Amino acid sequence: MFGRLRKIDIAIVFGTAIAATQSVVQKEDVKKVNKKTLTERRKK
């Protein structure tokens, strides 16, 4: 019983960590895209 609970806790921790890193990566991607669109607008 305790071992199973421990596994679930580890899964939750890993899941939240992965979700956090993904959200950070998405924010960085959005920043890059925004910079690209800004430079393209300036060229026009």
The 8 nearest C-alpha neighbors of each residue, nearest first, counted from 0:
[[1, 3, 2, 4, 5, 6, 7, 8],
 [2, 0, 4, 3, 5, 6, 7, 8],
 [3, 1, 5, 4, 0, 6, 7, 8],
 [2, 4, 6, 0, 5, 1, 7, 8],
 [5, 3, 1, 7, 6, 2, 8, 0],
 [4, 6, 2, 8, 3, 7, 1, 9],
 [7, 5, 9, 3, 4, 8, 10, 2],
 [6, 8, 10, 4, 9, 5, 11, 3],
 [9, 7, 5, 11, 10, 6, 12, 4],
 [10, 8, 12, 6, 7, 11, 13, 5],
 [9, 11, 7, 13, 8, 12, 14, 6],
 [12, 10, 14, 8, 9, 13, 15, 7],
 [13, 11, 9, 15, 14, 10, 16, 8],
 [14, 12, 16, 10, 11, 15, 17, 9],
 [15, 13, 11, 17, 12, 16, 10, 18],
 [14, 16, 18, 12, 17, 13, 19, 11],
 [17, 15, 13, 19, 18, 14, 12, 20],
 [16, 18, 14, 20, 19, 15, 13, 21],
 [17, 19, 15, 21, 16, 20, 14, 22],
 [20, 18, 16, 22, 21, 17, 15, 23],
 [19, 21, 23, 17, 22, 18, 24, 16],
 [22, 20, 24, 18, 23, 19, 25, 17],
 [21, 23, 25, 19, 24, 20, 18, 26],
 [24, 22, 20, 26, 21, 25, 19, 27],
 [23, 25, 21, 27, 26, 22, 20, 28],
 [24, 26, 22, 28, 23, 27, 21, 29],
 [25, 27, 29, 23, 28, 24, 22, 30],
 [28, 26, 30, 24, 29, 25, 31, 23],
 [29, 27, 25, 31, 30, 26, 24, 32],
 [28, 30, 26, 32, 27, 31, 33, 25],
 [31, 29, 27, 33, 28, 32, 34, 26],
 [32, 30, 28, 34, 29, 33, 35, 27],
 [31, 33, 35, 29, 34, 30, 28, 36],
 [32, 34, 30, 36, 35, 31, 29, 37],
 [35, 33, 37, 31, 32, 36, 30, 38],
 [36, 34, 32, 38, 33, 37, 39, 31],
 [35, 37, 39, 33, 34, 38, 40, 32],
 [38, 36, 34, 40, 35, 39, 33, 41],
 [39, 37, 41, 35, 40, 36, 34, 42],
 [38, 40, 36, 42, 37, 41, 35, 43],
 [39, 41, 37, 43, 38, 42, 36, 35],
 [40, 42, 38, 43, 39, 37, 36, 35],
 [41, 43, 39, 40, 38, 37, 36, 35],
 [42, 40, 41, 39, 38, 37, 36, 35]]
